[in-house]
Amino acid sequence: MERVRIGIVGMGHRGVAWINTIRLEPLAEVVAVCERLPVRLEQGAVRAGLGADRAFAELDDMLTCSEVDAVAVNVEPEYIASVAERSLAAGKHVISEVPLAYTLEDCWRVVLATERSGLVFAMAEQRSYMPFVRAWRQLIQEGLLGKPLYGEAQYFHGLVNERVYLDEATGREISVEEAQGNPHARKNRPWNLVHPLWYSPHSLGPLLAVLGGRVTEVSCMSTRKQSYYREFMPIPDIEVAIMKHDDDCILRIACGFQSPSASPHHWQHLIGTLGEVETSRRLTAGSGQGGGSLLWLANHYTPGRSEVDWGFSEYQRGLPGAAVSGHGGSDLYPLHDFVECVLQGKTPLVDVYRAAEIAGPSVIAGHSADHGGRLLPVPDFRPGVHRPAGQAPAGVAL
Ligand SMILES: NC(=O)c1ccc[n+]([C@@H]2O[C@H](COP(=O)([O-])OP(=O)(O)OC[C@H]3O[C@@H](n4cnc5c(N)ncnc54)[C@H](O)[C@@H]3O)[C@@H](O)[C@H]2O)c1
């Protein structure tokens, strides 16, 4: 195999963005698209430059196509696991969108399907590849930050009105006002995000990429189960989880997706025994990817936090062409990693275990919030003496 031939499932706005991202990767190409909604299928095929013979309404039909080596899963989060499982069982490598799953059973579904297939599974969490993550990992490896003690991450990204409903006739996302009296309007994906913490991959993902290891226990609290800002949405405005990491580090993860939020929407912070690092909390015009970020090192004659700018440089280069990919030039990185892993038999940075180690604690945070913040354990998704690879754990019938 010289190039990975990819079929994309789901032609919502993210699936369409994937067509553009795959065009930036010389070692991959889009050879098929799959979408349930006829109008989106037609629009997606046109965008990908594919004929009707490569545009599938049914996943199983696309999976029988021998020209498809790998499947990019761009469906709603509650369907990611089943589409990934079916694709792996059909012999296709899989790269899935975040957040993998909204249930523990679905986390196990993808772990077991990957183990049983022996194929590559990657979750395309792009912030795990950003320069600040690489820099922080290096600072820890070189001992400059000391032992990590406390990590924080938050993602507040208010849902814009134009995305609350979907018009199934046009394939467009629409506002509440546009949905009124429209027989083709149905609730869009955000209605199923019952717990904001379920969408934590861009927060917990980068922290685990820095720290390695996994979360073992979680407690979570939320505001009431009805947005104060958008009263008709039965979803809390904010959830905050405290997580215990297996290297004796405490993590705080906060998420909210209803009320308006200031840019930058993401923020990460890490304290070690010998220093502190954080990403920028303010808009920085004209700077690199990390302008306004802070660094303090106890043993390096730095009396306080100083501004730094984590970004690729002429000495530590990013991927050619990535800068024009989505999400500040980060979208190409997980795809490139996946393609290299398929072609060279390697393991991606966010492999199936890391994906489950991000989604699992987040799902459990939702259960904790439903039970007044009760401290709950997180299962170990990796195989070992307690569970041979490919075998479901006790109590999971898969
Ligand atoms: N990584 C990121 O930064 C990022 C950004 C946005 C969205 N996402 C993720 O991307 C995914 C897609 O997001 P979106 O906003 O495009 O969602 P969307 O709901 O607009 O689109 C999903 C599409 O998948 C189709 N679909 C579902 N199941 C299918 C099946 N079995 N066969 C064929 N088509 C099927 C639906 O009809 C729908 O059109 C979500 O999981 C979301 O969480 C990630």
The ligand as a MOL file (V3000), in Angstrom:
LIG
                    3D

  0  0  0     0  0            999 V3000
M  V30 BEGIN CTAB
M  V30 COUNTS 44 48 0 0 0
M  V30 BEGIN ATOM
M  V30 1 N -12.2390 17.2680 16.3920 0
M  V30 2 C -12.9700 18.3700 16.3490 0
M  V30 3 O -12.4750 19.4610 16.5540 0
M  V30 4 C -14.4430 18.2690 16.0410 0
M  V30 5 C -15.1530 19.4060 15.6490 0
M  V30 6 C -16.4940 19.2530 15.3410 0
M  V30 7 C -17.1200 18.0160 15.4180 0
M  V30 8 N -16.3880 16.9360 15.8130 0 CHG=1
M  V30 9 C -17.0210 15.5890 15.8490 0
M  V30 10 O -17.2600 15.2220 14.4970 0
M  V30 11 C -18.4310 14.4110 14.4010 0
M  V30 12 C -19.3490 14.9890 13.3240 0
M  V30 13 O -19.7210 16.3160 13.6760 0
M  V30 14 P -20.7790 17.1360 12.7790 0
M  V30 15 O -20.9740 18.4460 13.4230 0
M  V30 16 O -20.3910 17.0840 11.3470 0 CHG=-1
M  V30 17 O -22.0870 16.2400 13.0420 0
M  V30 18 P -23.4640 16.1980 12.2470 0
M  V30 19 O -24.4730 15.6490 13.2010 0
M  V30 20 O -23.7380 17.5210 11.5960 0
M  V30 21 O -23.1800 15.1570 11.0740 0
M  V30 22 C -23.1200 13.7770 11.2790 0
M  V30 23 C -23.6500 13.1220 10.0230 0
M  V30 24 O -23.4450 11.7060 10.1010 0
M  V30 25 C -24.5440 11.0780 9.4450 0
M  V30 26 N -24.6190 9.6840 9.8920 0
M  V30 27 C -24.8200 9.2170 11.1510 0
M  V30 28 N -24.7900 7.8660 11.1870 0
M  V30 29 C -24.5650 7.4560 9.9170 0
M  V30 30 C -24.4210 6.1780 9.3070 0
M  V30 31 N -24.4890 5.0330 10.0090 0
M  V30 32 N -24.2020 6.1280 7.9780 0
M  V30 33 C -24.1350 7.2540 7.2420 0
M  V30 34 N -24.2500 8.5070 7.7620 0
M  V30 35 C -24.4640 8.6170 9.0860 0
M  V30 36 C -25.7560 11.9070 9.8670 0
M  V30 37 O -26.8330 11.7500 8.9780 0
M  V30 38 C -25.1610 13.3240 9.8430 0
M  V30 39 O -25.3840 13.9820 8.6070 0
M  V30 40 C -19.0390 14.3720 15.7900 0
M  V30 41 O -18.7580 13.1410 16.4070 0
M  V30 42 C -18.3550 15.5170 16.5340 0
M  V30 43 O -18.2290 15.2680 17.9160 0
M  V30 44 C -15.0700 17.0380 16.1160 0
M  V30 END ATOM
M  V30 BEGIN BOND
M  V30 1 1 1 2
M  V30 2 2 2 3
M  V30 3 1 2 4
M  V30 4 1 4 5
M  V30 5 2 4 44
M  V30 6 2 5 6
M  V30 7 1 6 7
M  V30 8 2 7 8
M  V30 9 1 8 9
M  V30 10 1 8 44
M  V30 11 1 9 10
M  V30 12 1 9 42
M  V30 13 1 10 11
M  V30 14 1 11 12
M  V30 15 1 11 40
M  V30 16 1 12 13
M  V30 17 1 13 14
M  V30 18 2 14 15
M  V30 19 1 14 16
M  V30 20 1 14 17
M  V30 21 1 17 18
M  V30 22 2 18 19
M  V30 23 1 18 20
M  V30 24 1 18 21
M  V30 25 1 21 22
M  V30 26 1 22 23
M  V30 27 1 23 24
M  V30 28 1 23 38
M  V30 29 1 24 25
M  V30 30 1 25 26
M  V30 31 1 25 36
M  V30 32 1 26 27
M  V30 33 1 26 35
M  V30 34 2 27 28
M  V30 35 1 28 29
M  V30 36 1 29 30
M  V30 37 2 29 35
M  V30 38 1 30 31
M  V30 39 2 30 32
M  V30 40 1 32 33
M  V30 41 2 33 34
M  V30 42 1 34 35
M  V30 43 1 36 37
M  V30 44 1 36 38
M  V30 45 1 38 39
M  V30 46 1 40 41
M  V30 47 1 40 42
M  V30 48 1 42 43
M  V30 END BOND
M  V30 END CTAB
M  END
